[in-house]
Amino acid sequence: MRRCLLLLGMAAVLCACGQRDVFNHASDATPHQRELERAFAICAGCHDTRADLGHRVGPNLHGVIGRRAGTAPGYAYSEAMRDSGIV
Ligand code: HEC
């Protein structure tokens, strides 16, 4: 059991080291920002949020708040996403 926990802990550290700093302000982040970064870690495998980075498996999410879904230039969205009308 203890060995299992140790392995899990090591895996978590390795995963954390492999993550990109998607918000690019880790040192001066507030606790709330750090919480958001943790929550976004599962999304970061497919999405970047910095404008100067391109699309990954999923579209770049820079500026996604307030714009129509399926409209980031240069990303091949599904028809369903393009026609969703979600903002
Ligand atoms: C396994 C890859 C993957 C993961 C993980 C993932 N996404 Fe996505 N996401 C996609 C793909 C692919 C699309 C485009 C889907 C389409 O065109 O139908 C997308 C689309 C989106 C969009 C619409 C963007 C736009 O420009 O209209 C948002 C918002 C989004 N994802 C948010 C998230 C969030 C938040 C998370 C984490 C909770 C997340 N995604 C996790 C692959 C992923």
Boltz pocket constraint, residues with backbone or C-beta under 6 A from the ligand:
constraints:
  - pocket:
      binder: B
      contacts: [[A, 39], [A, 40], [A, 42], [A, 43], [A, 44], [A, 45], [A, 46], [A, 47], [A, 57], [A, 58], [A, 59], [A, 60], [A, 61], [A, 64], [A, 68], [A, 69], [A, 70], [A, 71], [A, 72], [A, 76], [A, 77], [A, 78], [A, 79], [A, 80], [A, 81], [A, 82]]
      max_distance: 6.0
